[in-house]
Structures are given as structure tokens and as C-alpha cells.
């Protein structure tokens, strides 16, 4: 019978695992970006039943290469241009390893003071790096917390907004009247899902018009909807503005939306999951416009574009009161002197689950390794490469470029001259499928104005000029063929 792994065994296998990861990073370009595995292939390669006797870690490492790797889509590949980046870096991986090694469950300050206080300091550091408003800092009425994802941040924001809107009645008695949430057609789908979970209901998610040229939310239509719904007896709960939409990185006019929210007394949540970290660069601080005066909550994902492996979302609130009021429950078994004193933060009250990982270690490791200069260089590299790609597309009469493209995402399509729109869209999708099947790169698509566009998101730490140039060459040749 296999016993617990000894420290000496852990050292031996740990070195092997670190070497395996380092080797993987060195040879990642040798893999096809998109997994070539078909449905069920990995499943069928795994035994149907667990082993009766322990097999040791050598068997795990062997099956990692034999079974798991064929089913991996390589998000850190320099040819990965799909969705948004999911940055992993050495410091973050090591920080995650330290977190796993410590095995901390940081639900309360008392369950590991360092887990809580490092998070408080690190999230304040990040707020300073991004030049966020002072009211988001922990030394005031607000503060920040690390969530797993922007989806969780949106749900938590809705619950806090709901608590403020009805004085906690929904949390106590349930929702007994119509409540409404306001998004645009470009808002991330997680907001509709959060409305379902919170009990607001998908039917009460109001979709605000967008400017057809910029795809940004129309504040005048938002104002009209809020007025109409209030007159009809609804209770508006929250408006979500987006900085860098998933589809095209459109930017909503937060200052104007904020003015509308203030007039109607509605919570404003700003979702900057992808683009918010760009504010580490002074030239992108315009993404913060309107936050200081109007935003009640704000979130961005270091795990997308700031070199911190998944999962790590940073969320801030201007006033922690509604958040804690909505989420705090204190059963007897969690009572302790530190919590009762009121002198500490218990982050369990800032999130949906009770338990929480020591995520701050990896973000802290990343900030300390790269410093502000290194983080800025990474973001600027992605933006520069995207601008280069956009300039090549714009100069090619066979392609159409979507503008603006302020960050690391470029959207475009072949013109397919002479083809009806429907056939041209089908041809664009077939082109994407052929490119992805080649294993050399991985793209996704979106629709704007009813037309299919290819999305090419640049931001992997491994992506260099040559990779973008080679991807563009392949796209042109495949389209011409």
C-alpha cells in the first residue's frame, strides 16, 4: 500500500515536474495550438475504474505525456490568438506552487492572517499600479478582493447592488417585486447568467442600444429605459458598463453612463476584465475615465493580460458596506476573537463561497518579479504587435479592418468580392476552421452588424513579431487559396 509522499519523494518528483514544465515552455511551438483530439479520445484512454493500489507518481508523469497532452489546447503557444490571452508566467506558476504547498484555506483572517493581509496589500498595490481612484483602497470605505473570475465579480456586484437598492429585503425575504439589470448587446454573457442566479431573471435584463459605429452603450437609451421601468414600478438594481468588450473591445462611455446612474440612484459596475490592466501604462489611463466619480464596483483580470495564471480576478468596491451586508453570515463555528473585534477583514464576506485559495501569492510574485516597468513592457508589446497587424490588414485591399482597435485585439474579414453576404460569412468561417485545423494558429470569430469577423487577440508572453507576421502570411495565403 502506498503511503503518504515523503518530503524526500516530494523533492524528487517536484524537480521532475518543474523540469517538465520548463521543457514544455521551451518546446511549446512544436505542438499544434488547437488540440487535435476528437470527442471521447482522452476519456477512452483513461481506465474506467480507479486503481486499487497506489501506482506512484512515475505513472502519472507517463500518462501526462501519453494521454493528457494530446488533449491540450496550448493557451501559452505564441500562435494562440483566440478569445483573450490567459497569461501564465514563471513567477505566477511558482507563486501558485507555494500556495498549494502551504495548503491555506483563507476564509477568515484567523485561519491565516498572512493570506488576508497579503491580499489586502497586493490588491492595493495593483490599484496603485493602475492608478485607480483612492476610494477603492483598503484604508477607506471601500477596498479590493481577489475573485476567481470576472463572472463571480459581476454576481457579487449584483448582490451588493441589490442589498443597497432594497435595504437588504431581498436577501431576507426573497425578491417580491420586479427588479431590473441594464447591459448592452456587447456585455459579457456572465451578466445575464448572474441575473438568473441572483433571482432577477433573464426577462428583467434590459438591453440598452449601442452606437452602431463604436458598439458603445447609448446613455440616452439607458436613461429612457430607467425612466420607463421606474414608472412601471420596477426597482432598477445595477447598470454594467464595459471597458473592452469581449467581441471587439468596444469601450462604453463610463462618465456619461455614470451621470445617468447617479440621477436614477442606480449602482454602476464597470467590467474591464480584459482591458483594465492596460492602465498599468500611463498612456492607457483613459480607461479609468469616470471611475472616480461614478463607479460603485470595478473588476479586471490579471489572469488575462497581466502575466498571472488563471484564476485571478481583481475586484474593487467604493463602499464595502453593501457587499458585506449582502454576503455576511456568521454561524457559531466561525466566530472568533479577531472577527468580533472588527479590526480585521474576513474575505469570506466578499465572495460567494466560504472557502478561498491563497491567490494573492501568485499576483504578489508577479508584481515583485516584473515591477511596474516589466508589466508595462508586456502590455505595450501586445498593443504594438496588434497595431502592426492592423496596419498590414488595412493596407491589403482583399481584407476589411474593424476600427477602432485600441488594445491587443484586431477584428477583420476577407472581402470575398462578388459573394452575397451569407456566402461570404460562410467562407470566412470555413477559412477560420482551416487555419485552426492547421495547428499553426488559433483564431475565433464574432459578428458585427450581422457580418462574421475574425478575432485575433495578441498578448501571449511567447508571441513575437515573427509569430504575428507568420500568422498573417498564412491567413492571406489560405484566403487566396
PyMOL commands that set and color helices and strands:
alter all, ss='L'
color gray80, all
select helices_A, chain A and resi 7-30+41-45+57-71+90-102+113-129+134-136+150-166+169-173+190-198+202-204+219-231+254-264+276-280+282-288+291-294+302-305+320-327+332-334+337-341+347-350+360-395+421-437+465-480
alter helices_A, ss='H'
color red, helices_A
select strands_A, chain A and resi 143-147+179-184+205-208+235-242+267-271+297-301+313-317+399-401+409-414+444-448+451-457
alter strands_A, ss='S'
color yellow, strands_A
deselect
rebuild
show_as cartoon
